[in-house]
Amino acid sequence: MIHEHPNQQDLERPRGVARTVGLAVGLVFYVILTVLLSFLVAFLSTVFTASALAHGQIPGWLVELIAVALGALTAFGLVVLYRRMTRKRSGAYRLSAALVTGGLSLALLVGVFVVPVPAPNTTTIKPSSMLDIGDGNQLAVYSYGPKLLPAGKSPIVFIVGGPGGSINDSSAAFLKQLATTSDTPVIAYDPLGGGRYSSHPANWVGSYSINQEVQRAEQVVDMVREQYHVDKVVLLAHSYGGSVAPRLIVKAPNKIASYVGVDPAPLYTLTANTPEDLKQQQTSNEAAPSEGQFDFGQLVSKVGPFGTARIFTSMGAGRLSGQAFGFGTGEENSQIIQGAIMPGGSCTTADYPKGVAPVNQEVNYYVNKSLDVSENYIPKLKEASRGIPVLIIGAECEQKPDFSGFLPYFSDIRTVIAKDSPHASWHSITGLQTLLTTIPKFLTDPTSVTSAH
């Protein structure tokens, strides 16, 4: 019997295939490792420089260049290491591995840290005037309704939600309707750092706090009082505006005729001075369903993978460094995120203008941070609000409003539920109807409004 011995080449072929597959898999893992490590180094560089950036010591573009430089340096070092590990491979193989690795790392770093992503600010409204507030800063002011103040009425000053919010197309449409139905001038403004037209100071830390927000709101009130030759105005506040308005009542009660809060923020923040029962109540409310739902897929479709990476890198850097941080423009991060949040819930949505006026992340961060350590003004509120009728309108969409955090702290308060209404109550048909009927009625005769509590 003749035995055929296997050809040596046939024996080597499986080993060669296995070796090639192993090298290919190793190269893939190496490329991934290089990209991740270079990105991590760049990310950490933003964390360590965010504090200096926020304090205006270095410009944002320099932070981004530092991030890319350190990340690229890391990628280059890993490429050199890989070339040493693969000395026995052909020069073409080593060169291609270096080009692939370096190219992917550099593309990721540049795409995330340098290339600007358009922010979806789609508002179409423009201010009626600009108010100088000192230090070279201005606030955008929007005026709706009659030019002359009808006898016996007080002009309405609207304080927008946020912090860092601004007037958008839908809130402007609501304020126009309110001015018409109440036959009263309604004046709104974009806070410092909010919207397109108000000033955006470079010094974030020194520009944004709750006390400064109250001071600027008072400047707007004073402007309106002078313009219409009146002693007092009506405060109309939405959401976070409900943190500004009560503080202004305590600060200048003689300038306030009445106060209307539309689903306002709690009077207390989650700090040590909050009563334990209210702290538990606020915590449970935070876990309740909201009017919006974050759509990650929509975010990616709007800004692409690089834009999405920029946003979450910015958020992570801010959290780790304890500073607000935005790549590209200072507002980009929060603007894009807001563009990916759509009105939702079980409410019947009204046909309202959809222009987005995003929240400024830096303003939001620093004002909220100041809220956590702000003075406990609540003990002074009841006495300060004597003679000032108060109306709190709570939004009911998926959960019933709880007014217990407001009732004990105002001298003359009424509460109303806007049924089938999201947080921005004018976004629903019934919510808008409630606002346009209840507010003018309250302003004419506060006693004519029957409380829900």
C-alpha distance (Angstrom), angle and dihedral (degrees) to the residues before:
residue distance angle dihedral
M1 . . .
I2 3.77 . .
H3 3.82 117.1 .
E4 3.79 116.3 -154.3
H5 3.76 113.5 -144.6
P6 3.82 114.9 -142.2
N7 3.76 115.8 -106.7
Q8 3.81 113.0 -104.5
Q9 3.79 88.9 -130.2
D10 3.79 90.1 56.5
L11 3.80 89.8 52.9
E12 3.76 93.0 49.7
R13 3.85 95.4 48.1
P14 3.87 96.5 75.4
R15 3.77 90.4 44.7
G16 3.80 90.2 50.8
V17 3.80 92.1 49.7
A18 3.80 91.6 48.0
R19 3.79 90.8 48.2
T20 3.82 91.5 49.8
V21 3.81 92.3 47.8
G22 3.79 90.3 47.7
L23 3.79 92.1 50.1
A24 3.80 91.2 46.9
V25 3.81 92.2 51.0
G26 3.78 90.1 45.3
L27 3.79 90.7 50.7
V28 3.81 91.5 50.9
F29 3.79 91.7 51.1
Y30 3.79 90.1 45.4
V31 3.80 92.2 52.1
I32 3.80 91.1 49.0
L33 3.81 91.2 47.5
T34 3.80 92.0 49.0
V35 3.81 93.0 49.4
L36 3.80 92.9 46.7
L37 3.80 95.0 46.7
S38 3.80 93.5 46.6
F39 3.80 89.6 48.3
L40 3.82 90.8 48.1
V41 3.80 92.0 51.8
A42 3.80 90.5 48.8
F43 3.80 90.8 47.4
L44 3.81 92.7 50.5
S45 3.79 90.4 49.4
T46 3.81 88.9 58.8
V47 3.79 90.1 50.5
F48 3.80 93.1 53.1
T49 3.81 93.8 44.9
A50 3.83 98.1 40.4
S51 3.80 93.1 87.9
A52 3.80 92.5 54.1
L53 3.79 90.0 45.3
A54 3.80 92.5 51.5
H55 3.79 91.5 50.6
G56 3.80 90.9 53.3
Q57 3.81 94.0 -113.4
I58 3.82 94.6 124.2
P59 3.81 130.5 19.1
G60 3.80 121.4 -109.6
W61 3.81 94.1 -117.5
L62 3.81 89.6 59.0
V63 3.81 91.0 53.2
E64 3.80 89.4 52.6
L65 3.81 92.7 49.4
I66 3.81 90.7 48.6
A67 3.80 89.3 51.5
V68 3.81 93.0 50.5
A69 3.82 93.3 43.9
L70 3.81 94.6 51.2
G71 3.78 92.5 43.2
A72 3.81 92.4 48.5
L73 3.82 90.2 47.2
T74 3.80 89.2 53.9
A75 3.79 91.4 48.9
F76 3.82 90.4 49.1
G77 3.80 91.3 51.0
L78 3.78 91.4 51.3
V79 3.82 91.1 48.2
V80 3.82 89.8 53.9
L81 3.80 89.3 49.1
Y82 3.78 91.0 50.6
R83 3.81 92.1 49.9
R84 3.81 89.0 53.9
M85 3.80 90.7 50.1
T86 3.81 92.0 51.1
R87 3.80 101.1 43.7
K88 3.77 92.4 133.0
R89 3.79 92.2 56.8
S90 3.77 120.8 91.8
G91 3.77 120.4 -85.7
A92 3.82 90.9 -116.6
Y93 3.80 91.1 54.7
R94 3.78 93.2 49.7
L95 3.81 92.3 45.2
S96 3.80 93.2 49.6
A97 3.82 90.8 48.4
A98 3.79 90.6 51.1
L99 3.81 92.9 47.6
V100 3.80 93.6 47.7
T101 3.78 93.6 46.6
G102 3.78 96.5 43.5
G103 3.79 92.9 42.4
L104 3.81 94.4 51.8
S105 3.80 92.8 45.5
L106 3.78 93.5 48.1
A107 3.81 93.0 46.0
L108 3.79 90.9 51.4
L109 3.79 94.0 46.7
V110 3.80 95.2 46.4
G111 3.79 92.6 43.1
V112 3.78 94.1 50.0
F113 3.77 103.1 35.6
V114 3.80 106.1 29.3
V115 3.80 116.7 20.2
P116 3.83 109.0 87.1
V117 3.78 118.5 -126.7
P118 3.82 115.9 -145.9
A119 3.80 111.6 -110.3
P120 3.81 113.8 -133.6
N121 3.80 98.0 -126.4
T122 3.80 99.0 154.0
T123 3.80 101.4 165.8
T124 3.78 116.7 136.5
I125 3.82 100.6 -170.1
K126 3.79 123.5 106.8
P127 3.81 128.8 -158.3
S128 3.79 122.7 -101.7
S129 3.81 91.8 -141.3
M130 3.80 144.1 -16.1
L131 3.81 124.1 -114.1
D132 3.81 119.7 -147.8
I133 3.81 109.0 -138.3
G134 3.80 99.9 175.4
D135 3.82 135.0 -95.5
G136 3.80 89.1 68.1
N137 3.82 92.1 -66.6
Q138 3.80 129.0 130.5
L139 3.79 136.5 -166.7
A140 3.80 123.3 -143.3
V141 3.83 110.0 -123.0
Y142 3.82 125.4 -159.5
S143 3.81 121.4 -162.5
Y144 3.81 125.4 -164.6
G145 3.77 134.5 175.9
P146 3.81 131.7 20.5
K147 3.78 118.9 3.4
L148 3.79 91.1 -142.2
L149 3.78 122.3 53.8
P150 3.81 112.8 -117.9
A151 3.80 114.9 -126.1
G152 3.78 115.9 -86.4
K153 3.81 95.2 17.9
S154 3.79 133.7 109.8
P155 3.83 121.6 -144.2
I156 3.80 116.8 -110.7
V157 3.82 121.6 -123.5
F158 3.81 114.1 -161.0
I159 3.83 120.1 -150.4
V160 3.78 111.0 -159.9
G161 3.81 127.1 -138.9
G162 3.78 124.5 -104.4
P163 2.98 131.3 60.6
G164 3.78 89.3 -110.1
G165 3.79 94.2 16.8
S166 3.79 126.9 135.7
I167 3.77 141.5 -169.9
N168 3.80 112.5 -71.6
D169 3.79 133.8 -175.6
S170 3.80 95.3 -87.6
S171 3.81 97.0 46.8
A172 3.82 89.5 45.8
A173 3.81 90.3 52.8
F174 3.82 90.3 50.5
L175 3.81 93.1 48.3
K176 3.81 90.9 50.3
Q177 3.81 90.2 52.8
L178 3.80 91.5 46.7
A179 3.80 91.3 50.8
T180 3.80 89.4 52.1
T181 3.81 98.0 45.8
S182 3.81 93.2 44.2
D183 3.83 94.6 38.6
T184 3.79 86.8 -135.5
P185 3.81 132.1 123.3
V186 3.81 112.0 -106.7
I187 3.79 117.6 -158.9
A188 3.80 121.4 -168.9
Y189 3.80 131.6 175.9
D190 3.77 141.6 -166.8
P191 3.82 109.5 -119.4
L192 3.78 118.9 -126.3
G193 3.80 108.1 -69.3
G194 3.81 92.6 16.8
G195 3.80 127.6 115.6
R196 3.78 128.1 -11.5
Y197 3.77 102.3 -63.4
S198 3.82 110.1 40.6
S199 3.81 115.6 87.4
H200 3.81 118.8 -87.4
P201 3.84 107.3 -152.3
A202 3.80 117.2 -151.1
N203 3.81 91.9 -139.3
W204 3.82 99.6 77.8
V205 3.80 97.2 173.3
G206 3.79 95.8 52.8
S207 3.79 96.7 41.0
Y208 3.79 108.1 50.5
S209 3.80 125.9 61.4
I210 3.79 135.8 119.3
N211 3.81 92.0 -106.4
Q212 3.80 91.1 53.4
E213 3.80 90.3 47.3
V214 3.81 89.7 54.3
Q215 3.80 91.3 47.0
R216 3.82 91.5 52.5
A217 3.79 91.8 46.6
E218 3.80 87.7 54.7
Q219 3.80 89.8 51.3
V220 3.81 89.1 55.9
V221 3.82 90.3 47.3
D222 3.80 90.4 51.2
M223 3.80 90.8 49.8
V224 3.82 90.8 52.0
R225 3.81 92.6 46.1
E226 3.78 90.4 52.6
Q227 3.81 93.7 44.0
Y228 3.82 94.5 52.3
H229 3.82 96.6 31.5
V230 3.81 94.6 -123.1
D231 3.79 134.2 132.0
K232 3.79 97.4 -139.8
V233 3.81 141.5 33.6
V234 3.79 135.6 -162.9
L235 3.81 114.5 -111.3
L236 3.81 115.1 -142.3
A237 3.80 112.9 -175.9
H238 3.80 134.0 178.8
S239 3.81 126.8 -159.1
Y240 3.83 109.4 -43.8
G241 3.81 87.2 14.4
G242 3.80 82.8 75.2
S243 3.82 87.3 69.4
V244 3.81 92.2 54.2
A245 3.83 100.9 41.9
P246 3.85 99.1 57.2
R247 3.80 90.7 47.3
L248 3.79 88.8 52.1
I249 3.81 89.4 50.6
V250 3.82 88.9 55.4
K251 3.81 91.9 44.6
A252 3.82 98.1 45.5
P253 3.82 112.5 8.5
N254 3.82 91.4 159.4
K255 3.84 89.3 66.8
I256 3.82 96.8 53.7
A257 3.82 123.9 83.5
S258 3.81 96.9 178.5
Y259 3.81 140.9 -24.5
V260 3.82 131.0 -130.9
G261 3.81 119.5 -172.3
V262 3.81 118.4 -164.8
D263 3.81 106.1 -156.7
P264 3.81 87.9 -35.6
A265 3.78 126.4 -165.0
P266 3.82 117.2 -96.1
L267 3.79 114.7 -83.0
Y268 3.79 90.1 -126.6
T269 3.77 124.5 55.7
L270 3.80 121.2 -144.9
T271 3.80 95.2 -87.0
A272 3.76 138.0 119.1
N273 3.82 92.4 -85.4
T274 3.81 92.7 59.8
P275 3.84 114.2 106.0
E276 3.80 110.0 -112.0
D277 3.82 94.8 -119.5
L278 3.82 91.5 52.7
K279 3.81 91.3 45.5
Q280 3.80 90.3 55.8
Q281 3.80 90.7 45.2
Q282 3.82 93.0 51.0
T283 3.80 91.5 46.9
S284 3.80 91.3 53.3
N285 3.81 90.8 46.5
E286 3.79 90.6 53.9
A287 3.79 89.6 58.1
A288 3.81 92.8 51.4
P289 3.81 122.3 102.0
S290 3.79 115.0 -82.2
E291 3.77 132.5 -150.9
G292 3.78 93.6 -104.1
Q293 3.77 136.9 54.7
F294 3.78 123.9 -155.9
D295 3.79 111.4 -120.2
F296 3.82 109.0 -158.3
G297 3.79 92.9 -178.0
Q298 3.78 91.0 54.2
L299 3.79 90.5 49.3
V300 3.81 91.6 54.1
S301 3.80 91.4 46.2
K302 3.82 90.6 51.8
V303 3.80 99.7 47.8
G304 3.79 106.5 12.0
P305 3.82 127.8 -128.6
F306 3.82 94.7 -59.9
G307 3.80 91.6 50.5
T308 3.80 91.0 48.4
A309 3.82 90.3 49.6
R310 3.81 89.5 50.1
I311 3.79 92.0 53.6
F312 3.77 97.4 49.6
T313 3.81 92.1 40.9
S314 3.78 88.4 54.1
M315 3.80 91.7 48.7
G316 3.79 92.2 47.9
A317 3.80 93.5 47.3
G318 3.79 89.6 50.7
R319 3.78 93.4 50.9
L320 3.80 95.8 46.6
S321 3.81 95.6 43.2
G322 3.79 95.8 40.9
Q323 3.80 89.0 -128.6
A324 3.77 134.6 105.1
F325 3.77 110.2 -104.6
G326 3.80 132.5 179.9
F327 3.79 129.2 174.7
G328 3.79 122.1 -136.0
T329 3.80 102.0 -0.4
G330 3.78 120.3 14.4
E331 3.81 92.5 -113.4
E332 3.78 99.8 41.2
N333 3.79 98.0 98.8
S334 3.78 98.3 52.9
Q335 3.80 93.6 36.1
I336 3.77 93.4 58.9
I337 3.79 93.3 43.6
Q338 3.78 91.7 52.2
G339 3.79 88.2 50.4
A340 3.80 88.1 60.7
I341 3.80 95.5 52.5
M342 3.76 113.6 88.4
P343 3.82 128.5 -168.4
G344 3.77 108.4 -98.2
G345 3.76 142.5 148.6
S346 3.78 125.7 99.5
C347 3.82 95.5 -61.1
T348 3.78 123.3 123.2
T349 3.80 101.0 -114.3
A350 3.77 119.0 -137.4
D351 3.79 123.6 -136.6
Y352 3.80 96.3 -100.8
P353 3.84 130.2 157.2
K354 3.81 110.5 -85.4
G355 3.82 101.2 -150.5
V356 3.80 109.4 137.7
A357 3.81 120.9 -136.1
P358 3.81 101.5 -176.1
V359 3.78 130.0 -146.2
N360 3.81 116.5 -104.7
Q361 3.80 106.0 -121.6
E362 3.79 96.0 -151.8
V363 3.81 93.6 51.5
N364 3.79 90.1 46.1
Y365 3.80 92.8 50.2
Y366 3.79 98.6 48.0
V367 3.81 97.9 39.7
N368 3.81 91.4 49.2
K369 3.79 89.0 47.6
S370 3.81 89.9 53.2
L371 3.81 90.8 47.9
D372 3.79 89.9 60.6
V373 3.79 91.3 60.2
S374 3.79 100.2 29.6
E375 3.78 123.5 128.3
N376 3.79 116.9 -86.5
Y377 3.79 99.6 -111.1
I378 3.82 95.7 166.3
P379 3.85 97.6 95.4
K380 3.82 88.2 60.8
L381 3.81 95.8 46.4
K382 3.78 101.3 81.0
E383 3.78 93.9 52.4
A384 3.81 93.0 41.5
S385 3.81 91.8 51.1
R386 3.81 95.0 54.3
G387 3.79 107.8 127.4
I388 3.83 91.6 16.6
P389 3.84 112.1 107.3
V390 3.81 111.9 -141.4
L391 3.81 129.2 -157.3
I392 3.82 120.9 -171.0
I393 3.81 115.7 -167.9
G394 3.79 112.3 -164.6
A395 3.80 121.6 -158.7
E396 3.80 115.8 -127.2
C397 3.77 112.5 -160.6
E398 3.80 112.0 137.5
Q399 3.81 92.9 -22.9
K400 3.81 136.1 50.8
P401 3.81 116.1 -114.9
D402 3.79 117.1 -110.2
F403 3.81 112.4 -143.3
S404 3.81 96.3 179.7
G405 3.80 90.7 102.4
F406 3.83 90.6 61.2
L407 3.80 108.7 33.3
P408 3.84 99.4 74.8
Y409 3.79 95.3 47.9
F410 3.81 105.3 55.4
S411 3.80 124.9 65.5
D412 3.82 97.2 -145.0
I413 3.81 111.9 23.9
R414 3.80 137.0 160.0
T415 3.79 127.6 -175.8
V416 3.79 131.1 -154.7
I417 3.81 131.1 -177.2
A418 3.81 118.0 -135.3
K419 3.78 99.4 -149.9
D420 3.80 122.2 -144.5
S421 3.78 87.5 10.7
P422 3.83 132.2 138.0
H423 3.79 124.5 -144.2
A424 3.81 91.0 -81.4
S425 3.78 91.7 52.5
W426 3.81 94.7 -164.9
H427 3.82 87.8 67.3
S428 3.80 90.8 76.8
I429 3.79 129.4 60.9
T430 3.80 96.2 -126.3
G431 3.79 92.4 39.6
L432 3.78 92.0 54.5
Q433 3.80 90.8 47.3
T434 3.80 90.6 51.5
L435 3.80 91.9 51.4
L436 3.81 95.2 46.1
T437 3.80 93.8 49.0
T438 3.81 102.8 35.2
I439 3.81 101.2 43.6
P440 3.85 97.4 52.5
K441 3.81 89.2 43.9
F442 3.81 90.9 51.5
L443 3.80 93.0 47.1
T444 3.81 91.0 51.7
D445 3.80 95.6 45.4
P446 3.82 120.3 -4.7
T447 3.81 91.8 -165.1
S448 3.80 90.8 61.8
V449 3.82 91.7 69.6
T450 3.80 114.6 89.1
S451 3.79 114.9 -145.6
A452 3.80 122.7 -123.8
H453 3.81 94.6 -144.5
